[in-house]
Amino acid sequence: MKQNIHPQYYPKSNIQCACGAGLKRGATKENVAVEICSQCHPYYTGKEKIIDAAGRVEKYKTRAAKAHKSSSKK
C-alpha cells in the first residue's frame, strides 16, 4: 500500500446546512456546506417544498407560456 496518498480525515468535521442545522460527522474536509440535510429534506420531514436550483422553475414557466402563446396563434 502506498504511503502519504490518503487525504487527512477529520473525525469531528463541521457540516453546515443551508437551513441552519449543524452536524458533527467524520469527513475529509474540516468544514462542509450542504444545501439540504435530513432535517429539511421533504422525504424525512413529510413536507413538500420546491427546491429551485438556478431559477429552473421560472425558466420552465416562461418557456411554457411562450409555447402556449405560439400555439394559440395557429
mmCIF file of the N, C-alpha and C atoms, coordinates in Angstrom:
data_MODEL
# 
_entry.id   MODEL 
# 
loop_
_atom_site.group_PDB 
_atom_site.id 
_atom_site.type_symbol 
_atom_site.label_atom_id 
_atom_site.label_alt_id 
_atom_site.label_comp_id 
_atom_site.label_asym_id 
_atom_site.label_entity_id 
_atom_site.label_seq_id 
_atom_site.pdbx_PDB_ins_code 
_atom_site.Cartn_x 
_atom_site.Cartn_y 
_atom_site.Cartn_z 
_atom_site.occupancy 
_atom_site.B_iso_or_equiv 
_atom_site.pdbx_formal_charge 
_atom_site.auth_seq_id 
_atom_site.auth_comp_id 
_atom_site.auth_asym_id 
_atom_site.auth_atom_id 
_atom_site.pdbx_PDB_model_num 
ATOM 1   N N  . MET A 1 1  ? 0.843   -1.174 0.000   1.00 0.00 ? 1  MET A N  1 
ATOM 2   C CA . MET A 1 1  ? 0.000   0.000  0.000   1.00 0.00 ? 1  MET A CA 1 
ATOM 3   C C  . MET A 1 1  ? 0.891   1.240  0.000   1.00 0.00 ? 1  MET A C  1 
ATOM 4   N N  . LYS A 1 2  ? 0.551   2.217  -0.834  1.00 0.00 ? 2  LYS A N  1 
ATOM 5   C CA . LYS A 1 2  ? 1.357   3.429  -0.928  1.00 0.00 ? 2  LYS A CA 1 
ATOM 6   C C  . LYS A 1 2  ? 1.164   4.308  0.309   1.00 0.00 ? 2  LYS A C  1 
ATOM 7   N N  . GLN A 1 3  ? 2.207   4.964  0.703   1.00 0.00 ? 3  GLN A N  1 
ATOM 8   C CA . GLN A 1 3  ? 2.180   5.869  1.841   1.00 0.00 ? 3  GLN A CA 1 
ATOM 9   C C  . GLN A 1 3  ? 1.891   7.292  1.374   1.00 0.00 ? 3  GLN A C  1 
ATOM 10  N N  . ASN A 1 4  ? 1.279   8.084  2.233   1.00 0.00 ? 4  ASN A N  1 
ATOM 11  C CA . ASN A 1 4  ? 1.034   9.519  2.035   1.00 0.00 ? 4  ASN A CA 1 
ATOM 12  C C  . ASN A 1 4  ? 0.192   9.862  0.801   1.00 0.00 ? 4  ASN A C  1 
ATOM 13  N N  . ILE A 1 5  ? -0.764  9.028  0.430   1.00 0.00 ? 5  ILE A N  1 
ATOM 14  C CA . ILE A 1 5  ? -1.643  9.349  -0.695  1.00 0.00 ? 5  ILE A CA 1 
ATOM 15  C C  . ILE A 1 5  ? -3.076  9.615  -0.236  1.00 0.00 ? 5  ILE A C  1 
ATOM 16  N N  . HIS A 1 6  ? -3.380  9.300  1.008   1.00 0.00 ? 6  HIS A N  1 
ATOM 17  C CA . HIS A 1 6  ? -4.739  9.453  1.511   1.00 0.00 ? 6  HIS A CA 1 
ATOM 18  C C  . HIS A 1 6  ? -4.949  10.865 2.070   1.00 0.00 ? 6  HIS A C  1 
ATOM 19  N N  . PRO A 1 7  ? -6.152  11.442 1.878   1.00 0.00 ? 7  PRO A N  1 
ATOM 20  C CA . PRO A 1 7  ? -6.416  12.770 2.443   1.00 0.00 ? 7  PRO A CA 1 
ATOM 21  C C  . PRO A 1 7  ? -6.533  12.689 3.961   1.00 0.00 ? 7  PRO A C  1 
ATOM 22  N N  . GLN A 1 8  ? -6.354  13.821 4.611   1.00 0.00 ? 8  GLN A N  1 
ATOM 23  C CA . GLN A 1 8  ? -6.473  13.867 6.062   1.00 0.00 ? 8  GLN A CA 1 
ATOM 24  C C  . GLN A 1 8  ? -7.929  13.656 6.444   1.00 0.00 ? 8  GLN A C  1 
ATOM 25  N N  . TYR A 1 9  ? -8.172  12.884 7.484   1.00 0.00 ? 9  TYR A N  1 
ATOM 26  C CA . TYR A 1 9  ? -9.517  12.571 7.952   1.00 0.00 ? 9  TYR A CA 1 
ATOM 27  C C  . TYR A 1 9  ? -9.800  13.354 9.224   1.00 0.00 ? 9  TYR A C  1 
ATOM 28  N N  . TYR A 1 10 ? -10.919 14.075 9.236   1.00 0.00 ? 10 TYR A N  1 
ATOM 29  C CA . TYR A 1 10 ? -11.333 14.832 10.411  1.00 0.00 ? 10 TYR A CA 1 
ATOM 30  C C  . TYR A 1 10 ? -12.506 14.099 11.062  1.00 0.00 ? 10 TYR A C  1 
ATOM 31  N N  . PRO A 1 11 ? -12.319 13.490 12.231  1.00 0.00 ? 11 PRO A N  1 
ATOM 32  C CA . PRO A 1 11 ? -13.415 12.742 12.859  1.00 0.00 ? 11 PRO A CA 1 
ATOM 33  C C  . PRO A 1 11 ? -14.557 13.620 13.356  1.00 0.00 ? 11 PRO A C  1 
ATOM 34  N N  . LYS A 1 12 ? -14.310 14.880 13.633  1.00 0.00 ? 12 LYS A N  1 
ATOM 35  C CA . LYS A 1 12 ? -15.351 15.805 14.113  1.00 0.00 ? 12 LYS A CA 1 
ATOM 36  C C  . LYS A 1 12 ? -15.509 16.966 13.140  1.00 0.00 ? 12 LYS A C  1 
ATOM 37  N N  . SER A 1 13 ? -15.761 16.666 11.879  1.00 0.00 ? 13 SER A N  1 
ATOM 38  C CA . SER A 1 13 ? -15.935 17.682 10.847  1.00 0.00 ? 13 SER A CA 1 
ATOM 39  C C  . SER A 1 13 ? -17.257 18.413 11.053  1.00 0.00 ? 13 SER A C  1 
ATOM 40  N N  . ASN A 1 14 ? -17.276 19.715 10.807  1.00 0.00 ? 14 ASN A N  1 
ATOM 41  C CA . ASN A 1 14 ? -18.473 20.527 10.956  1.00 0.00 ? 14 ASN A CA 1 
ATOM 42  C C  . ASN A 1 14 ? -19.211 20.573 9.622   1.00 0.00 ? 14 ASN A C  1 
ATOM 43  N N  . ILE A 1 15 ? -20.443 20.057 9.605   1.00 0.00 ? 15 ILE A N  1 
ATOM 44  C CA . ILE A 1 15 ? -21.270 20.060 8.404   1.00 0.00 ? 15 ILE A CA 1 
ATOM 45  C C  . ILE A 1 15 ? -22.406 21.040 8.648   1.00 0.00 ? 15 ILE A C  1 
ATOM 46  N N  . GLN A 1 16 ? -22.479 22.097 7.826   1.00 0.00 ? 16 GLN A N  1 
ATOM 47  C CA . GLN A 1 16 ? -23.471 23.149 7.995   1.00 0.00 ? 16 GLN A CA 1 
ATOM 48  C C  . GLN A 1 16 ? -24.452 23.125 6.826   1.00 0.00 ? 16 GLN A C  1 
ATOM 49  N N  . CYS A 1 17 ? -25.736 23.037 7.138   1.00 0.00 ? 17 CYS A N  1 
ATOM 50  C CA . CYS A 1 17 ? -26.782 23.016 6.118   1.00 0.00 ? 17 CYS A CA 1 
ATOM 51  C C  . CYS A 1 17 ? -27.292 24.431 5.875   1.00 0.00 ? 17 CYS A C  1 
ATOM 52  N N  . ALA A 1 18 ? -27.903 24.649 4.708   1.00 0.00 ? 18 ALA A N  1 
ATOM 53  C CA . ALA A 1 18 ? -28.474 25.948 4.372   1.00 0.00 ? 18 ALA A CA 1 
ATOM 54  C C  . ALA A 1 18 ? -29.664 26.288 5.270   1.00 0.00 ? 18 ALA A C  1 
ATOM 55  N N  . CYS A 1 19 ? -30.314 25.290 5.839   1.00 0.00 ? 19 CYS A N  1 
ATOM 56  C CA . CYS A 1 19 ? -31.456 25.540 6.723   1.00 0.00 ? 19 CYS A CA 1 
ATOM 57  C C  . CYS A 1 19 ? -31.015 25.988 8.106   1.00 0.00 ? 19 CYS A C  1 
ATOM 58  N N  . GLY A 1 20 ? -29.720 25.888 8.397   1.00 0.00 ? 20 GLY A N  1 
ATOM 59  C CA . GLY A 1 20 ? -29.205 26.316 9.688   1.00 0.00 ? 20 GLY A CA 1 
ATOM 60  C C  . GLY A 1 20 ? -28.802 25.174 10.599  1.00 0.00 ? 20 GLY A C  1 
ATOM 61  N N  . ALA A 1 21 ? -29.129 23.962 10.224  1.00 0.00 ? 21 ALA A N  1 
ATOM 62  C CA . ALA A 1 21 ? -28.767 22.805 11.043  1.00 0.00 ? 21 ALA A CA 1 
ATOM 63  C C  . ALA A 1 21 ? -27.277 22.524 10.920  1.00 0.00 ? 21 ALA A C  1 
ATOM 64  N N  . GLY A 1 22 ? -26.684 22.092 12.020  1.00 0.00 ? 22 GLY A N  1 
ATOM 65  C CA . GLY A 1 22 ? -25.269 21.752 12.016  1.00 0.00 ? 22 GLY A CA 1 
ATOM 66  C C  . GLY A 1 22 ? -25.066 20.337 12.533  1.00 0.00 ? 22 GLY A C  1 
ATOM 67  N N  . LEU A 1 23 ? -24.157 19.617 11.926  1.00 0.00 ? 23 LEU A N  1 
ATOM 68  C CA . LEU A 1 23 ? -23.861 18.240 12.309  1.00 0.00 ? 23 LEU A CA 1 
ATOM 69  C C  . LEU A 1 23 ? -22.368 18.080 12.530  1.00 0.00 ? 23 LEU A C  1 
ATOM 70  N N  . LYS A 1 24 ? -21.991 17.158 13.355  1.00 0.00 ? 24 LYS A N  1 
ATOM 71  C CA . LYS A 1 24 ? -20.587 16.803 13.547  1.00 0.00 ? 24 LYS A CA 1 
ATOM 72  C C  . LYS A 1 24 ? -20.432 15.356 13.084  1.00 0.00 ? 24 LYS A C  1 
ATOM 73  N N  . ARG A 1 25 ? -19.737 15.168 11.987  1.00 0.00 ? 25 ARG A N  1 
ATOM 74  C CA . ARG A 1 25 ? -19.505 13.846 11.410  1.00 0.00 ? 25 ARG A CA 1 
ATOM 75  C C  . ARG A 1 25 ? -18.073 13.773 10.917  1.00 0.00 ? 25 ARG A C  1 
ATOM 76  N N  . GLY A 1 26 ? -17.632 12.578 10.615  1.00 0.00 ? 26 GLY A N  1 
ATOM 77  C CA . GLY A 1 26 ? -16.307 12.383 10.057  1.00 0.00 ? 26 GLY A CA 1 
ATOM 78  C C  . GLY A 1 26 ? -16.300 12.656 8.569   1.00 0.00 ? 26 GLY A C  1 
ATOM 79  N N  . ALA A 1 27 ? -15.262 13.373 8.100   1.00 0.00 ? 27 ALA A N  1 
ATOM 80  C CA . ALA A 1 27 ? -15.151 13.697 6.682   1.00 0.00 ? 27 ALA A CA 1 
ATOM 81  C C  . ALA A 1 27 ? -13.693 14.028 6.367   1.00 0.00 ? 27 ALA A C  1 
ATOM 82  N N  . THR A 1 28 ? -13.420 14.185 5.087   1.00 0.00 ? 28 THR A N  1 
ATOM 83  C CA . THR A 1 28 ? -12.061 14.537 4.675   1.00 0.00 ? 28 THR A CA 1 
ATOM 84  C C  . THR A 1 28 ? -11.858 16.037 4.597   1.00 0.00 ? 28 THR A C  1 
ATOM 85  N N  . LYS A 1 29 ? -12.897 16.825 4.838   1.00 0.00 ? 29 LYS A N  1 
ATOM 86  C CA . LYS A 1 29 ? -12.789 18.279 4.913   1.00 0.00 ? 29 LYS A CA 1 
ATOM 87  C C  . LYS A 1 29 ? -13.214 18.719 6.306   1.00 0.00 ? 29 LYS A C  1 
ATOM 88  N N  . GLU A 1 30 ? -12.584 19.770 6.808   1.00 0.00 ? 30 GLU A N  1 
ATOM 89  C CA . GLU A 1 30 ? -12.888 20.221 8.161   1.00 0.00 ? 30 GLU A CA 1 
ATOM 90  C C  . GLU A 1 30 ? -14.253 20.901 8.250   1.00 0.00 ? 30 GLU A C  1 
ATOM 91  N N  . ASN A 1 31 ? -14.612 21.692 7.233   1.00 0.00 ? 31 ASN A N  1 
ATOM 92  C CA . ASN A 1 31 ? -15.908 22.374 7.174   1.00 0.00 ? 31 ASN A CA 1 
ATOM 93  C C  . ASN A 1 31 ? -16.569 22.057 5.837   1.00 0.00 ? 31 ASN A C  1 
ATOM 94  N N  . VAL A 1 32 ? -17.833 21.611 5.909   1.00 0.00 ? 32 VAL A N  1 
ATOM 95  C CA . VAL A 1 32 ? -18.574 21.246 4.706   1.00 0.00 ? 32 VAL A CA 1 
ATOM 96  C C  . VAL A 1 32 ? -19.908 21.995 4.730   1.00 0.00 ? 32 VAL A C  1 
ATOM 97  N N  . ALA A 1 33 ? -20.277 22.607 3.613   1.00 0.00 ? 33 ALA A N  1 
ATOM 98  C CA . ALA A 1 33 ? -21.564 23.290 3.490   1.00 0.00 ? 33 ALA A CA 1 
ATOM 99  C C  . ALA A 1 33 ? -22.436 22.513 2.512   1.00 0.00 ? 33 ALA A C  1 
ATOM 100 N N  . VAL A 1 34 ? -23.656 22.178 2.938   1.00 0.00 ? 34 VAL A N  1 
ATOM 101 C CA . VAL A 1 34 ? -24.590 21.439 2.094   1.00 0.00 ? 34 VAL A CA 1 
ATOM 102 C C  . VAL A 1 34 ? -25.875 22.242 1.931   1.00 0.00 ? 34 VAL A C  1 
ATOM 103 N N  . GLU A 1 35 ? -26.622 21.965 0.860   1.00 0.00 ? 35 GLU A N  1 
ATOM 104 C CA . GLU A 1 35 ? -27.867 22.681 0.590   1.00 0.00 ? 35 GLU A CA 1 
ATOM 105 C C  . GLU A 1 35 ? -29.056 22.059 1.298   1.00 0.00 ? 35 GLU A C  1 
ATOM 106 N N  . ILE A 1 36 ? -29.017 20.763 1.513   1.00 0.00 ? 36 ILE A N  1 
ATOM 107 C CA . ILE A 1 36 ? -30.167 20.077 2.084   1.00 0.00 ? 36 ILE A CA 1 
ATOM 108 C C  . ILE A 1 36 ? -29.667 18.947 2.988   1.00 0.00 ? 36 ILE A C  1 
ATOM 109 N N  . CYS A 1 37 ? -30.372 18.727 4.100   1.00 0.00 ? 37 CYS A N  1 
ATOM 110 C CA . CYS A 1 37 ? -29.971 17.684 5.051   1.00 0.00 ? 37 CYS A CA 1 
ATOM 111 C C  . CYS A 1 37 ? -31.210 16.895 5.474   1.00 0.00 ? 37 CYS A C  1 
ATOM 112 N N  . SER A 1 38 ? -31.039 15.965 6.381   1.00 0.00 ? 38 SER A N  1 
ATOM 113 C CA . SER A 1 38 ? -32.159 15.135 6.810   1.00 0.00 ? 38 SER A CA 1 
ATOM 114 C C  . SER A 1 38 ? -33.191 15.922 7.618   1.00 0.00 ? 38 SER A C  1 
ATOM 115 N N  . GLN A 1 39 ? -32.810 17.067 8.163   1.00 0.00 ? 39 GLN A N  1 
ATOM 116 C CA . GLN A 1 39 ? -33.755 17.861 8.952   1.00 0.00 ? 39 GLN A CA 1 
ATOM 117 C C  . GLN A 1 39 ? -34.643 18.748 8.078   1.00 0.00 ? 39 GLN A C  1 
ATOM 118 N N  . CYS A 1 40 ? -34.254 18.985 6.819   1.00 0.00 ? 40 CYS A N  1 
ATOM 119 C CA . CYS A 1 40 ? -35.075 19.825 5.941   1.00 0.00 ? 40 CYS A CA 1 
ATOM 120 C C  . CYS A 1 40 ? -35.464 19.121 4.642   1.00 0.00 ? 40 CYS A C  1 
ATOM 121 N N  . HIS A 1 41 ? -35.028 17.888 4.420   1.00 0.00 ? 41 HIS A N  1 
ATOM 122 C CA . HIS A 1 41 ? -35.364 17.158 3.200   1.00 0.00 ? 41 HIS A CA 1 
ATOM 123 C C  . HIS A 1 41 ? -36.824 16.708 3.250   1.00 0.00 ? 41 HIS A C  1 
ATOM 124 N N  . PRO A 1 42 ? -37.580 16.910 2.163   1.00 0.00 ? 42 PRO A N  1 
ATOM 125 C CA . PRO A 1 42 ? -39.003 16.560 2.161   1.00 0.00 ? 42 PRO A CA 1 
ATOM 126 C C  . PRO A 1 42 ? -39.279 15.079 2.456   1.00 0.00 ? 42 PRO A C  1 
ATOM 127 N N  . TYR A 1 43 ? -38.388 14.199 2.097   1.00 0.00 ? 43 TYR A N  1 
ATOM 128 C CA . TYR A 1 43 ? -38.603 12.771 2.359   1.00 0.00 ? 43 TYR A CA 1 
ATOM 129 C C  . TYR A 1 43 ? -38.656 12.502 3.858   1.00 0.00 ? 43 TYR A C  1 
ATOM 130 N N  . TYR A 1 44 ? -37.806 13.152 4.622   1.00 0.00 ? 44 TYR A N  1 
ATOM 131 C CA . TYR A 1 44 ? -37.737 12.910 6.061   1.00 0.00 ? 44 TYR A CA 1 
ATOM 132 C C  . TYR A 1 44 ? -38.734 13.762 6.845   1.00 0.00 ? 44 TYR A C  1 
ATOM 133 N N  . THR A 1 45 ? -39.052 14.964 6.355   1.00 0.00 ? 45 THR A N  1 
ATOM 134 C CA . THR A 1 45 ? -39.959 15.846 7.087   1.00 0.00 ? 45 THR A CA 1 
ATOM 135 C C  . THR A 1 45 ? -41.420 15.602 6.750   1.00 0.00 ? 45 THR A C  1 
ATOM 136 N N  . GLY A 1 46 ? -41.705 15.057 5.576   1.00 0.00 ? 46 GLY A N  1 
ATOM 137 C CA . GLY A 1 46 ? -43.081 14.836 5.152   1.00 0.00 ? 46 GLY A CA 1 
ATOM 138 C C  . GLY A 1 46 ? -43.731 16.078 4.579   1.00 0.00 ? 46 GLY A C  1 
ATOM 139 N N  . LYS A 1 47 ? -42.977 17.169 4.479   1.00 0.00 ? 47 LYS A N  1 
ATOM 140 C CA . LYS A 1 47 ? -43.489 18.411 3.919   1.00 0.00 ? 47 LYS A CA 1 
ATOM 141 C C  . LYS A 1 47 ? -42.897 18.604 2.533   1.00 0.00 ? 47 LYS A C  1 
ATOM 142 N N  . GLU A 1 48 ? -43.776 18.918 1.569   1.00 0.00 ? 48 GLU A N  1 
ATOM 143 C CA . GLU A 1 48 ? -43.308 19.127 0.201   1.00 0.00 ? 48 GLU A CA 1 
ATOM 144 C C  . GLU A 1 48 ? -42.884 20.577 0.024   1.00 0.00 ? 48 GLU A C  1 
ATOM 145 N N  . LYS A 1 49 ? -41.740 20.778 -0.600  1.00 0.00 ? 49 LYS A N  1 
ATOM 146 C CA . LYS A 1 49 ? -41.317 22.120 -0.943  1.00 0.00 ? 49 LYS A CA 1 
ATOM 147 C C  . LYS A 1 49 ? -40.532 22.052 -2.246  1.00 0.00 ? 49 LYS A C  1 
ATOM 148 N N  . ILE A 1 50 ? -40.587 23.136 -3.010  1.00 0.00 ? 50 ILE A N  1 
ATOM 149 C CA . ILE A 1 50 ? -39.891 23.199 -4.289  1.00 0.00 ? 50 ILE A CA 1 
ATOM 150 C C  . ILE A 1 50 ? -38.509 23.771 -4.047  1.00 0.00 ? 50 ILE A C  1 
ATOM 151 N N  . ILE A 1 51 ? -37.500 23.034 -4.464  1.00 0.00 ? 51 ILE A N  1 
ATOM 152 C CA . ILE A 1 51 ? -36.127 23.495 -4.358  1.00 0.00 ? 51 ILE A CA 1 
ATOM 153 C C  . ILE A 1 51 ? -35.737 24.003 -5.731  1.00 0.00 ? 51 ILE A C  1 
ATOM 154 N N  . ASP A 1 52 ? -35.608 25.302 -5.856  1.00 0.00 ? 52 ASP A N  1 
ATOM 155 C CA . ASP A 1 52 ? -35.321 25.928 -7.133  1.00 0.00 ? 52 ASP A CA 1 
ATOM 156 C C  . ASP A 1 52 ? -33.820 26.103 -7.288  1.00 0.00 ? 52 ASP A C  1 
ATOM 157 N N  . ALA A 1 53 ? -33.246 25.375 -8.214  1.00 0.00 ? 53 ALA A N  1 
ATOM 158 C CA . ALA A 1 53 ? -31.805 25.461 -8.465  1.00 0.00 ? 53 ALA A CA 1 
ATOM 159 C C  . ALA A 1 53 ? -31.572 26.322 -9.695  1.00 0.00 ? 53 ALA A C  1 
ATOM 160 N N  . ALA A 1 54 ? -31.013 27.471 -9.503  1.00 0.00 ? 54 ALA A N  1 
ATOM 161 C CA . ALA A 1 54 ? -30.622 28.390 -10.583 1.00 0.00 ? 54 ALA A CA 1 
ATOM 162 C C  . ALA A 1 54 ? -31.805 28.863 -11.420 1.00 0.00 ? 54 ALA A C  1 
ATOM 163 N N  . GLY A 1 55 ? -32.975 29.084 -10.792 1.00 0.00 ? 55 GLY A N  1 
ATOM 164 C CA . GLY A 1 55 ? -34.119 29.644 -11.493 1.00 0.00 ? 55 GLY A CA 1 
ATOM 165 C C  . GLY A 1 55 ? -34.750 28.719 -12.508 1.00 0.00 ? 55 GLY A C  1 
ATOM 166 N N  . ARG A 1 56 ? -34.659 27.432 -12.325 1.00 0.00 ? 56 ARG A N  1 
ATOM 167 C CA . ARG A 1 56 ? -35.189 26.491 -13.310 1.00 0.00 ? 56 ARG A CA 1 
ATOM 168 C C  . ARG A 1 56 ? -36.705 26.521 -13.386 1.00 0.00 ? 56 ARG A C  1 
ATOM 169 N N  . VAL A 1 57 ? -37.348 26.769 -12.251 1.00 0.00 ? 57 VAL A N  1 
ATOM 170 C CA . VAL A 1 57 ? -38.813 26.821 -12.255 1.00 0.00 ? 57 VAL A CA 1 
ATOM 171 C C  . VAL A 1 57 ? -39.288 28.006 -13.089 1.00 0.00 ? 57 VAL A C  1 
ATOM 172 N N  . GLU A 1 58 ? -38.661 29.173 -12.895 1.00 0.00 ? 58 GLU A N  1 
ATOM 173 C CA . GLU A 1 58 ? -39.040 30.352 -13.672 1.00 0.00 ? 58 GLU A CA 1 
ATOM 174 C C  . GLU A 1 58 ? -38.759 30.152 -15.156 1.00 0.00 ? 58 GLU A C  1 
ATOM 175 N N  . LYS A 1 59 ? -37.620 29.536 -15.484 1.00 0.00 ? 59 LYS A N  1 
ATOM 176 C CA . LYS A 1 59 ? -37.286 29.264 -16.882 1.00 0.00 ? 59 LYS A CA 1 
ATOM 177 C C  . LYS A 1 59 ? -38.348 28.365 -17.514 1.00 0.00 ? 59 LYS A C  1 
ATOM 178 N N  . TYR A 1 60 ? -38.797 27.353 -16.774 1.00 0.00 ? 60 TYR A N  1 
ATOM 179 C CA . TYR A 1 60 ? -39.819 26.446 -17.293 1.00 0.00 ? 60 TYR A CA 1 
ATOM 180 C C  . TYR A 1 60 ? -41.135 27.185 -17.518 1.00 0.00 ? 60 TYR A C  1 
ATOM 181 N N  . LYS A 1 61 ? -41.518 28.025 -16.557 1.00 0.00 ? 61 LYS A N  1 
ATOM 182 C CA . LYS A 1 61 ? -42.785 28.750 -16.675 1.00 0.00 ? 61 LYS A CA 1 
ATOM 183 C C  . LYS A 1 61 ? -42.771 29.699 -17.870 1.00 0.00 ? 61 LYS A C  1 
ATOM 184 N N  . THR A 1 62 ? -41.668 30.408 -18.093 1.00 0.00 ? 62 THR A N  1 
ATOM 185 C CA . THR A 1 62 ? -41.595 31.308 -19.248 1.00 0.00 ? 62 THR A CA 1 
ATOM 186 C C  . THR A 1 62 ? -41.597 30.537 -20.551 1.00 0.00 ? 62 THR A C  1 
ATOM 187 N N  . ARG A 1 63 ? -40.922 29.404 -20.597 1.00 0.00 ? 63 ARG A N  1 
ATOM 188 C CA . ARG A 1 63 ? -40.900 28.585 -21.801 1.00 0.00 ? 63 ARG A CA 1 
ATOM 189 C C  . ARG A 1 63 ? -42.285 28.014 -22.081 1.00 0.00 ? 63 ARG A C  1 
ATOM 190 N N  . ALA A 1 64 ? -42.995 27.576 -21.032 1.00 0.00 ? 64 ALA A N  1 
ATOM 191 C CA . ALA A 1 64 ? -44.342 27.028 -21.204 1.00 0.00 ? 64 ALA A CA 1 
ATOM 192 C C  . ALA A 1 64 ? -45.312 28.112 -21.653 1.00 0.00 ? 64 ALA A C  1 
ATOM 193 N N  . ALA A 1 65 ? -45.177 29.331 -21.101 1.00 0.00 ? 65 ALA A N  1 
ATOM 194 C CA . ALA A 1 65 ? -46.055 30.429 -21.507 1.00 0.00 ? 65 ALA A CA 1 
ATOM 195 C C  . ALA A 1 65 ? -45.808 30.809 -22.956 1.00 0.00 ? 65 ALA A C  1 
ATOM 196 N N  . LYS A 1 66 ? -44.542 30.812 -23.375 1.00 0.00 ? 66 LYS A N  1 
ATOM 197 C CA . LYS A 1 66 ? -44.211 31.134 -24.765 1.00 0.00 ? 66 LYS A CA 1 
ATOM 198 C C  . LYS A 1 66 ? -44.768 30.072 -25.710 1.00 0.00 ? 66 LYS A C  1 
ATOM 199 N N  . ALA A 1 67 ? -44.681 28.810 -25.328 1.00 0.00 ? 67 ALA A N  1 
ATOM 200 C CA . ALA A 1 67 ? -45.208 27.726 -26.164 1.00 0.00 ? 67 ALA A CA 1 
ATOM 201 C C  . ALA A 1 67 ? -46.738 27.810 -26.249 1.00 0.00 ? 67 ALA A C  1 
ATOM 202 N N  . HIS A 1 68 ? -47.378 28.140 -25.151 1.00 0.00 ? 68 HIS A N  1 
ATOM 203 C CA . HIS A 1 68 ? -48.828 28.277 -25.152 1.00 0.00 ? 68 HIS A CA 1 
ATOM 204 C C  . HIS A 1 68 ? -49.256 29.439 -26.022 1.00 0.00 ? 68 HIS A C  1 
ATOM 205 N N  . LYS A 1 69 ? -48.525 30.546 -25.969 1.00 0.00 ? 69 LYS A N  1 
ATOM 206 C CA . LYS A 1 69 ? -48.841 31.734 -26.756 1.00 0.00 ? 69 LYS A CA 1 
ATOM 207 C C  . LYS A 1 69 ? -48.670 31.459 -28.256 1.00 0.00 ? 69 LYS A C  1 
ATOM 208 N N  . SER A 1 70 ? -47.599 30.748 -28.647 1.00 0.00 ? 70 SER A N  1 
ATOM 209 C CA . SER A 1 70 ? -47.379 30.451 -30.057 1.00 0.00 ? 70 SER A CA 1 
ATOM 210 C C  . SER A 1 70 ? -48.373 29.431 -30.584 1.00 0.00 ? 70 SER A C  1 
ATOM 211 N N  . SER A 1 71 ? -48.850 28.509 -29.755 1.00 0.00 ? 71 SER A N  1 
ATOM 212 C CA . SER A 1 71 ? -49.826 27.520 -30.224 1.00 0.00 ? 71 SER A CA 1 
ATOM 213 C C  . SER A 1 71 ? -51.201 28.153 -30.367 1.00 0.00 ? 71 SER A C  1 
ATOM 214 N N  . SER A 1 72 ? -51.508 29.197 -29.618 1.00 0.00 ? 72 SER A N  1 
ATOM 215 C CA . SER A 1 72 ? -52.816 29.854 -29.738 1.00 0.00 ? 72 SER A CA 1 
ATOM 216 C C  . SER A 1 72 ? -52.885 30.730 -30.995 1.00 0.00 ? 72 SER A C  1 
ATOM 217 N N  . LYS A 1 73 ? -51.749 31.162 -31.551 1.00 0.00 ? 73 LYS A N  1 
ATOM 218 C CA . LYS A 1 73 ? -51.742 31.953 -32.770 1.00 0.00 ? 73 LYS A CA 1 
ATOM 219 C C  . LYS A 1 73 ? -52.101 31.121 -33.979 1.00 0.00 ? 73 LYS A C  1 
ATOM 220 N N  . LYS A 1 74 ? -51.794 29.841 -33.989 1.00 0.00 ? 74 LYS A N  1 
ATOM 221 C CA . LYS A 1 74 ? -52.022 28.974 -35.143 1.00 0.00 ? 74 LYS A CA 1 
ATOM 222 C C  . LYS A 1 74 ? -53.453 28.620 -35.324 1.00 0.00 ? 74 LYS A C  1 
# 
